[in-house]
Amino acid sequence: MNPPDPADFVAPAYRSIGESLVRELGKLMVDPAMISLAGGYPGPELFDREGLRAAVDEALREMPVPALQYGPTEGLPGLREQVAQLLGARGTAASAGDVLVTGGSQQGFDLLVRTLLRAGDAALVERPTYTGPLRVLKVAGVRTLTVGVDAHGLDVDELEAMLRDPATPRPKLLYVVPTFANPSGATMPRARRLKLLALAVEHRFVIVEDDPYGQLRFEGAHEPHIAGLVDEVPGSKAWTVHLGSFSKIVAPGLRLGYTVAPPRIRTACVLAKQLDDISSPGFTQATVQRYVAAGRLDAHLPKIVAAYRERANAMRDAIAGHLADRVEFNIPQGGMFMWGRLRDGASTRELLPFAIERKATFVPGDIYYAERADPSSMRLSFATPSPAQIREGVARIGAAIERMGEPGAVPPAWPSVAAAR
């Protein structure tokens, strides 16, 4: 009998979860000729390095102990107050005591799943949705139900029909990105947000609103947070959690986000976070606290938005010039992404190797579905490349579509991305 292999001790959930396709595509960027329209990474030249350097100096000079010592699990009081003020400026009432600082909104969602759900419980997500929560729910053994998305975000009428169907398992939680969703780019109008709150009260499930992109609007008027509408739907505040992040508006390397939740849920998340990392790093918390308090975020954010407006316009025009007869796209009013599908129904997973061969990457849309995946869908990101790179990258994808359609075309082999999710 062979001795046991330590690898056999790995939990089954982590054996089957698979590699992240976006991360695998990121590895191709060692080739300087490659143009990535895949990853949702902020443009690195848009980081406010001088402002952050000044904030670091101030943090170390004025609050060295909070910056360098163990800190409260809930987060530094000053940063929590800054978060409450940022939310208040967007019309969402919160106090510093409502806020838990986390390692990005991804940790916030993980804490919620660990404290609210058990294996076998049901949760709802959009179809399609961001891959991070899908992977968290899978590892937790949660049954993931999906609700369709149209050009105006989550289809609350479909959700209502599901909830009224006795055959639908009772969900405990719904995860939604209501503003410039990843991957669809769609934004829910106010009426849908209000109806969603009413359904949560009636059917007793927790809405987890993730808002990493809401401040990146470059067209149209801002929609209120779902959490900012709770006073209009009696009883809904107890069923609403808001997740936010500094990753897209300051820098993802700081790994700072926040959770605003009802007291008992927040307390449970604090206890779970103590088991994770004791607290988020005081150094980055103090840096962001000083950066926001000095008005640097308010001063720099319009520069980010202006750059994304220019890049989104470049992508829209390039799509019109190179892909309009081949791909149908949703054009967003903000965020980082455009979502489309091949008009002929071909597989974008099969298209990807042809695009990589032409030194361009995108994300096949099938990875964003828990069920009923659309194999013809695709996500393009305009956040990182320059307008010129965007135009060239879209042209290369157009050439790849042409090549794939040629008789006898054989896709090149890219083992590292073939099976990744």
C-alpha positions as CSV (number, residue, x, y, z in Angstrom):
1,M,0.0,0.0,0.0
2,N,1.4,3.4,-1.0
3,P,1.9,5.9,1.8
4,P,-0.5,8.9,1.7
5,D,0.5,11.9,-0.4
6,P,0.2,15.2,1.5
7,A,-1.5,16.6,-1.7
8,D,-4.4,14.2,-1.0
9,F,-5.2,16.2,2.1
10,V,-6.1,19.3,0.1
11,A,-9.8,20.0,0.5
12,P,-11.9,18.9,-2.5
13,A,-13.2,22.5,-3.1
14,Y,-9.6,23.7,-3.8
15,R,-8.8,20.9,-6.1
16,S,-11.7,21.7,-8.4
17,I,-11.8,25.5,-8.3
18,G,-9.3,25.9,-11.1
19,E,-6.9,28.8,-12.1
20,S,-8.2,32.3,-12.7
21,L,-8.3,32.9,-16.5
22,V,-7.8,36.7,-16.0
23,R,-4.6,35.9,-13.9
24,E,-3.4,33.5,-16.5
25,L,-3.9,36.1,-19.3
26,G,-2.0,38.5,-17.2
27,K,1.1,36.3,-17.5
28,L,1.1,36.9,-21.2
29,M,2.0,40.6,-20.6
30,V,5.7,39.8,-20.3
31,D,5.5,40.2,-24.1
32,P,5.7,44.0,-24.6
33,A,3.9,43.6,-28.0
34,M,0.8,42.1,-26.3
35,I,-2.2,44.4,-25.9
36,S,-4.4,43.5,-23.0
37,L,-8.1,44.3,-23.2
38,A,-8.6,41.7,-20.5
39,G,-7.7,42.6,-16.9
40,G,-9.7,45.2,-15.0
41,Y,-6.6,47.0,-13.7
42,P,-6.5,50.7,-13.3
43,G,-4.2,52.6,-15.7
44,P,-0.8,52.7,-13.8
45,E,0.0,56.1,-15.1
46,L,-3.1,57.4,-13.4
47,F,-1.9,56.5,-9.9
48,D,-1.4,59.8,-7.9
49,R,2.1,58.9,-6.9
50,E,3.0,62.4,-5.6
51,G,-0.2,62.7,-3.6
52,L,0.3,59.2,-2.1
53,R,4.0,60.0,-1.3
54,A,2.8,63.1,0.6
55,A,0.2,61.0,2.4
56,V,2.7,58.4,3.4
57,D,5.0,61.1,4.8
58,E,2.1,62.7,6.8
59,A,1.0,59.3,8.1
60,L,4.5,58.4,9.4
61,R,5.0,61.9,10.8
62,E,1.6,62.5,12.4
63,M,0.3,59.0,13.3
64,P,3.4,56.7,13.5
65,V,1.9,54.3,16.0
66,P,-1.4,53.7,14.2
67,A,0.5,53.3,11.0
68,L,3.0,50.7,12.3
69,Q,1.4,49.0,15.3
70,Y,-1.3,46.4,15.5
71,G,-4.6,48.2,15.2
72,P,-8.3,47.6,15.8
73,T,-9.9,44.9,13.7
74,E,-12.7,47.3,12.6
75,G,-10.1,49.7,11.1
76,L,-8.5,53.0,12.2
77,P,-11.2,55.3,13.5
78,G,-10.1,58.2,11.3
79,L,-10.3,56.1,8.1
80,R,-13.7,54.8,9.1
81,E,-14.9,58.4,9.6
82,Q,-13.5,59.3,6.1
83,V,-15.5,56.4,4.6
84,A,-18.7,57.5,6.3
85,Q,-18.1,61.0,4.9
86,L,-17.4,59.7,1.4
87,L,-20.7,57.7,1.5
88,G,-22.6,60.7,2.9
89,A,-21.4,62.8,-0.1
90,R,-23.0,60.2,-2.3
91,G,-26.3,60.3,-0.4
92,T,-25.8,57.2,1.8
93,A,-26.1,57.8,5.5
94,A,-23.5,55.9,7.6
95,S,-21.5,56.5,10.7
96,A,-17.9,55.5,11.4
97,G,-19.3,52.8,13.7
98,D,-21.1,51.2,10.8
99,V,-17.8,50.6,8.9
100,L,-15.5,47.7,8.9
101,V,-12.2,48.2,6.9
102,T,-11.3,45.1,4.9
103,G,-8.6,43.9,2.5
104,G,-10.5,45.0,-0.5
105,S,-14.2,44.3,-1.1
106,Q,-13.3,40.8,-2.0
107,Q,-12.5,40.1,1.7
108,G,-15.7,41.8,2.7
109,F,-17.7,39.3,0.6
110,D,-15.7,36.3,1.8
111,L,-16.4,37.4,5.5
112,L,-20.1,37.6,4.7
113,V,-20.3,34.2,3.1
114,R,-18.5,32.6,6.0
115,T,-20.7,34.2,8.6
116,L,-24.1,34.1,6.9
117,L,-24.1,30.9,4.8
118,R,-23.5,27.3,5.4
119,A,-22.8,24.5,2.9
120,G,-26.0,23.7,1.0
121,D,-27.6,27.2,1.5
122,A,-28.7,29.1,-1.5
123,A,-27.4,32.5,-2.8
124,L,-28.3,34.6,-5.8
125,V,-26.0,36.3,-8.2
126,E,-26.4,38.1,-11.5
127,R,-26.0,36.2,-14.8
128,P,-23.3,37.1,-15.7
129,T,-21.4,38.3,-12.6
130,Y,-17.9,38.9,-11.3
131,T,-15.9,35.7,-10.9
132,G,-14.5,36.4,-7.4
133,P,-17.8,35.8,-5.6
134,L,-18.6,32.8,-7.8
135,R,-15.4,31.2,-6.6
136,V,-16.0,32.1,-2.9
137,L,-19.5,30.6,-3.1
138,K,-18.2,27.4,-4.8
139,V,-15.6,26.8,-2.1
140,A,-18.2,27.4,0.6
141,G,-20.4,24.7,-0.9
142,V,-23.2,27.2,-1.5
143,R,-25.9,26.5,-4.1
144,T,-25.7,29.4,-6.5
145,L,-28.8,30.6,-8.2
146,T,-28.7,33.1,-11.0
147,V,-30.9,36.0,-12.2
148,G,-30.6,37.5,-15.7
149,V,-29.1,40.9,-16.6
150,D,-30.2,43.2,-19.4
151,A,-29.0,46.6,-20.5
152,H,-30.4,48.1,-17.2
153,G,-28.8,45.6,-14.9
154,L,-30.4,42.9,-12.7
155,D,-33.8,41.8,-14.0
156,V,-35.9,42.3,-10.9
157,D,-39.0,41.0,-12.6
158,E,-37.2,37.7,-13.3
159,L,-36.0,37.7,-9.7
160,E,-39.6,38.3,-8.4
161,A,-40.9,35.4,-10.4
162,M,-38.1,33.1,-9.1
163,L,-38.8,34.1,-5.5
164,R,-42.6,33.5,-5.9
165,D,-42.0,30.1,-7.4
166,P,-42.3,27.4,-4.7
167,A,-39.6,25.3,-6.5
168,T,-36.9,28.0,-5.9
169,P,-34.8,27.3,-2.9
170,R,-35.0,30.1,-0.4
171,P,-32.0,32.3,-0.8
172,K,-30.2,33.9,2.1
173,L,-28.1,36.4,0.1
174,L,-28.0,38.2,-3.2
175,Y,-24.8,39.6,-4.6
176,V,-25.1,42.5,-7.0
177,V,-22.9,45.1,-8.7
178,P,-25.6,47.6,-9.5
179,T,-23.5,50.4,-11.0
180,F,-21.2,49.7,-14.1
181,A,-21.3,46.0,-13.3
182,N,-18.4,43.6,-13.9
183,P,-18.6,42.2,-16.5
184,S,-21.7,43.7,-18.2
185,G,-21.1,47.4,-17.5
186,A,-24.9,47.8,-16.9
187,T,-26.4,50.1,-14.3
188,M,-29.7,49.5,-12.5
189,P,-32.1,52.5,-12.5
190,R,-33.6,53.8,-9.3
191,A,-36.9,52.0,-9.7
192,R,-35.2,48.6,-10.0
193,R,-33.2,49.3,-6.9
194,L,-36.3,50.2,-4.9
195,K,-38.1,47.1,-6.1
196,L,-35.0,45.0,-5.1
197,L,-35.1,46.4,-1.6
198,A,-38.8,45.6,-1.3
199,L,-38.2,42.0,-2.5
200,A,-35.5,41.6,0.1
201,V,-37.8,42.7,2.9
202,E,-40.6,40.5,1.7
203,H,-38.5,37.4,1.0
204,R,-36.0,37.9,3.8
205,F,-32.6,37.8,2.0
206,V,-29.5,40.0,2.5
207,I,-28.6,42.3,-0.4
208,V,-24.8,42.6,-0.8
209,E,-24.2,45.7,-2.9
210,D,-20.7,45.8,-4.3
211,D,-19.7,49.3,-5.6
212,P,-16.1,49.4,-6.8
213,Y,-16.9,51.4,-9.9
214,G,-19.6,53.8,-9.0
215,Q,-17.3,56.9,-8.8
216,L,-16.0,56.2,-12.3
217,R,-19.0,57.8,-14.1
218,F,-18.1,59.7,-17.2
219,E,-21.6,60.2,-18.7
220,G,-25.0,60.8,-17.3
221,A,-26.3,61.3,-13.7
222,H,-25.2,59.3,-10.7
223,E,-27.6,56.7,-9.4
224,P,-28.0,56.4,-5.6
225,H,-26.5,53.4,-3.8
226,I,-29.0,50.7,-3.0
227,A,-27.9,51.4,0.6
228,G,-28.8,55.0,0.1
229,L,-32.4,54.2,-0.6
230,V,-33.2,52.1,2.5
231,D,-35.2,54.9,4.2
232,E,-37.7,54.8,1.3
233,V,-38.4,51.1,1.8
234,P,-39.4,50.3,5.5
235,G,-37.5,47.5,7.0
236,S,-34.9,47.3,4.3
237,K,-31.9,48.7,6.2
238,A,-31.7,45.4,8.2
239,W,-31.3,43.5,4.9
240,T,-28.7,45.6,3.2
241,V,-24.9,45.4,3.2
242,H,-22.7,47.8,1.2
243,L,-19.2,46.9,0.0
244,G,-16.8,49.6,-1.3
245,S,-13.2,49.8,-2.3
246,F,-10.3,52.1,-2.8
247,S,-8.7,49.8,-5.4
248,K,-10.2,51.5,-8.5
249,I,-10.0,55.1,-7.3
250,V,-6.7,55.2,-5.4
251,A,-4.6,52.0,-6.0
252,P,-5.3,48.3,-5.7
253,G,-1.9,47.6,-4.2
254,L,-3.1,49.2,-1.0
255,R,-5.7,46.4,-0.6
256,L,-8.2,48.5,1.2
257,G,-12.0,48.2,1.0
258,Y,-14.8,48.5,3.5
259,T,-18.1,46.9,4.6
260,V,-21.1,48.8,5.9
261,A,-23.5,46.3,7.5
262,P,-26.2,46.1,10.2
263,P,-24.7,45.7,13.7
264,R,-25.0,41.9,14.2
265,I,-23.7,41.1,10.7
266,R,-20.9,43.5,11.1
267,T,-19.9,42.1,14.5
268,A,-19.8,38.6,13.1
269,C,-17.6,39.8,10.2
270,V,-15.2,41.5,12.7
271,L,-14.8,38.2,14.6
272,A,-14.2,36.3,11.3
273,K,-11.6,39.0,10.2
274,Q,-9.8,38.5,13.5
275,L,-9.2,34.9,12.4
276,D,-8.0,36.1,8.9
277,D,-5.4,38.9,9.5
278,I,-6.2,40.5,12.9
279,S,-6.6,43.8,11.1
280,S,-5.9,45.4,7.7
281,P,-2.4,47.0,7.6
282,G,-2.3,50.2,9.6
283,F,0.3,51.6,7.2
284,T,-2.0,51.6,4.2
285,Q,-5.0,52.6,6.3
286,A,-3.2,55.7,7.7
287,T,-1.9,56.5,4.2
288,V,-5.5,56.5,2.7
289,Q,-6.8,58.3,5.7
290,R,-4.4,61.2,5.1
291,Y,-4.8,61.1,1.3
292,V,-8.6,61.5,1.6
293,A,-8.6,64.0,4.5
294,A,-6.2,66.3,2.6
295,G,-8.7,66.4,-0.3
296,R,-6.3,64.6,-2.7
297,L,-8.9,62.0,-3.7
298,D,-11.4,64.6,-4.6
299,A,-8.8,66.5,-6.6
300,H,-7.4,63.5,-8.5
301,L,-10.6,61.6,-9.3
302,P,-11.7,63.9,-12.1
303,K,-8.4,63.1,-13.9
304,I,-9.1,59.4,-13.7
305,V,-12.6,59.8,-14.9
306,A,-11.5,62.0,-17.8
307,A,-8.9,59.4,-18.9
308,Y,-11.5,56.6,-18.8
309,R,-13.9,58.7,-20.8
310,E,-11.3,59.1,-23.5
311,R,-10.4,55.4,-23.5
312,A,-14.1,54.3,-23.5
313,N,-14.7,56.6,-26.5
314,A,-11.7,55.1,-28.3
315,M,-13.0,51.6,-27.7
316,R,-16.5,52.6,-28.8
317,D,-15.2,54.1,-32.0
318,A,-12.8,51.1,-32.7
319,I,-15.7,48.7,-32.2
320,A,-17.8,50.6,-34.7
321,G,-14.9,50.5,-37.2
322,H,-13.7,46.9,-36.8
323,L,-16.4,44.8,-35.0
324,A,-19.8,46.3,-35.5
325,D,-20.9,43.7,-38.0
326,R,-19.4,40.9,-36.0
327,V,-20.0,41.7,-32.3
328,E,-22.9,43.3,-30.5
329,F,-21.8,45.5,-27.5
330,N,-23.3,47.3,-24.6
331,I,-21.8,50.7,-24.2
332,P,-21.6,51.9,-20.5
333,Q,-21.6,55.3,-19.0
334,G,-18.8,54.6,-16.7
335,G,-16.7,51.9,-15.1
336,M,-14.0,49.9,-16.9
337,F,-15.7,47.3,-19.1
338,M,-17.7,46.7,-22.3
339,W,-19.6,43.5,-22.8
340,G,-20.5,41.9,-26.0
341,R,-21.3,38.8,-27.9
342,L,-20.4,37.4,-31.3
343,R,-23.4,37.9,-33.6
344,D,-22.9,34.5,-35.3
345,G,-23.0,32.6,-32.0
346,A,-19.4,31.3,-32.3
347,S,-17.4,30.6,-29.1
348,T,-15.2,33.4,-27.8
349,R,-13.2,30.7,-25.9
350,E,-12.2,29.3,-29.3
351,L,-11.6,32.9,-30.6
352,L,-9.1,33.7,-27.7
353,P,-6.1,31.7,-29.1
354,F,-6.5,33.4,-32.5
355,A,-6.4,36.8,-30.7
356,I,-3.4,35.9,-28.6
357,E,-1.6,34.8,-31.8
358,R,-2.2,38.4,-33.0
359,K,-0.9,39.8,-29.7
360,A,-4.3,40.9,-28.2
361,T,-6.2,39.5,-25.2
362,F,-9.8,39.8,-23.9
363,V,-11.8,37.7,-21.5
364,P,-14.2,35.0,-22.8
365,G,-17.6,35.6,-21.2
366,D,-18.2,32.0,-20.1
367,I,-16.2,32.4,-16.9
368,Y,-18.8,34.9,-15.5
369,Y,-21.6,32.5,-15.3
370,A,-22.6,30.1,-12.6
371,E,-25.0,28.4,-15.0
372,R,-26.4,28.8,-18.5
373,A,-23.2,30.4,-19.8
374,D,-23.3,32.3,-23.1
375,P,-20.3,30.9,-25.0
376,S,-20.5,33.8,-27.5
377,S,-20.0,36.5,-24.9
378,M,-16.8,38.5,-24.2
379,R,-15.5,41.3,-21.9
380,L,-13.2,44.1,-23.1
381,S,-11.6,46.4,-20.6
382,F,-10.6,50.0,-21.6
383,A,-9.0,51.0,-18.2
384,T,-5.3,50.1,-18.7
385,P,-4.3,50.6,-22.4
386,S,-3.9,53.9,-24.1
387,P,-6.4,55.0,-26.7
388,A,-4.0,54.1,-29.5
389,Q,-3.4,50.6,-27.9
390,I,-7.2,50.2,-27.6
391,R,-7.7,51.0,-31.3
392,E,-5.0,48.6,-32.3
393,G,-6.1,45.9,-29.9
394,V,-9.7,46.0,-31.2
395,A,-8.4,45.8,-34.8
396,R,-6.4,42.7,-33.9
397,I,-9.5,41.1,-32.4
398,G,-11.3,41.8,-35.6
399,A,-8.5,40.2,-37.6
400,A,-8.7,37.2,-35.2
401,I,-12.4,36.8,-35.9
402,E,-11.8,36.8,-39.6
403,R,-9.1,34.2,-39.2
404,M,-11.2,31.9,-37.1
405,G,-13.9,32.0,-39.8
406,E,-11.6,30.8,-42.5
407,P,-12.2,27.2,-43.7
408,G,-9.9,24.8,-41.9
409,A,-8.6,27.3,-39.4
410,V,-6.9,25.6,-36.5
411,P,-6.6,27.6,-33.2
412,P,-3.1,27.8,-31.8
413,A,-2.5,26.0,-28.5
414,W,-2.3,28.0,-25.3
415,P,-2.3,25.4,-22.6
416,S,-2.2,27.9,-19.7
417,V,-5.5,29.5,-20.6
418,A,-7.3,26.6,-22.3
419,A,-9.1,25.4,-19.1
420,A,-8.6,28.2,-16.7
421,R,-11.7,29.8,-15.2
